Amino acid sequence: MTSSRADVATEHASRYLQQLCKHWAHKFPVEFDPSHGVIDLSMGRTVLDADAATLHIVVTTEDASSIERLETVVADHIKRFAFREELVFDWNRAPAA
């Protein structure tokens, strides 16, 4: 398993978490509430946690070669929802387990 984490500063973390989960709920297994969400995409899992100032994102994939693509897909979708603000995704990869 390969995982990567980004902590994205935003006052709208809960909104973006819910928008992303609703967006993918028609296509993938999704569970969420205003502060926590899990999305099982075909290329890996995305776990989101929201607090008042930060959207915490962890993406995990079985295929190490897919981690960069998963990071990009998740970040690009959230950026579309957050078009009114400039979000920074500083991904930090964990060593493969």
C-alpha positions in Angstrom: 0.0 0.0 0.0 1.2 3.5 -0.8 -0.4 6.5 0.8 0.0 10.3 0.6 -1.4 13.1 2.8 -2.2 16.7 2.3 -3.4 19.2 4.8 -5.2 22.0 2.9 -5.8 25.3 4.7 -9.4 26.5 4.1 -12.3 27.8 6.1 -14.6 25.8 3.8 -13.2 22.3 4.5 -16.5 20.7 5.4 -18.2 22.2 2.3 -15.5 20.8 0.0 -15.5 17.4 1.7 -19.3 17.1 1.3 -19.2 18.3 -2.3 -16.5 15.8 -3.3 -18.3 13.0 -1.6 -21.7 13.9 -3.2 -20.0 14.3 -6.6 -18.6 10.8 -6.6 -21.4 9.1 -4.7 -23.2 8.2 -8.0 -20.2 6.3 -9.3 -18.2 4.9 -6.3 -18.9 3.7 -2.7 -19.0 6.8 -0.5 -19.7 7.4 3.2 -19.6 10.9 4.7 -20.9 13.4 7.2 -19.9 17.1 7.6 -16.5 16.3 9.2 -15.4 12.9 7.7 -15.7 11.2 4.4 -14.4 8.0 2.7 -14.5 7.5 -1.1 -13.5 4.1 -2.6 -12.4 5.1 -6.1 -11.4 2.4 -8.7 -7.7 3.5 -8.3 -7.7 3.8 -4.5 -9.2 5.1 -1.3 -9.6 8.8 -0.3 -10.2 9.7 3.3 -11.2 13.3 4.2 -11.4 15.0 7.5 -12.6 18.6 8.0 -12.0 21.0 10.9 -12.6 24.7 11.1 -9.4 25.6 9.3 -8.1 22.6 7.4 -9.2 19.8 5.0 -7.1 16.8 5.8 -6.8 14.3 2.9 -5.2 10.9 2.8 -5.1 8.9 -0.4 -4.1 5.2 -0.5 -3.6 2.8 -3.4 -2.4 -0.7 -3.8 -0.5 0.2 -7.0 2.4 2.6 -6.1 2.5 3.8 -9.7 -1.1 5.2 -9.3 -0.5 7.4 -6.3 0.5 10.5 -8.3 -2.6 10.2 -10.5 -4.8 9.7 -7.4 -3.4 12.9 -5.8 -4.0 14.8 -9.0 -7.6 13.6 -9.5 -8.6 14.4 -5.9 -6.8 17.8 -5.9 -8.2 18.9 -9.3 -11.8 18.1 -8.3 -11.5 20.0 -5.0 -9.9 23.0 -6.8 -12.9 23.1 -9.1 -15.3 23.4 -6.1 -13.0 26.0 -4.5 -12.6 28.3 -7.6 -13.1 31.3 -5.3 -9.9 30.6 -3.4 -6.4 29.4 -4.1 -5.8 26.1 -2.4 -2.4 24.6 -1.8 -1.9 20.8 -1.9 1.4 19.8 -0.5 1.3 16.0 -0.8 3.6 14.0 1.6 4.0 10.4 0.7 4.4 7.7 3.3 6.9 4.9 2.6 5.3 1.9 0.9 4.1 -0.7 3.4 
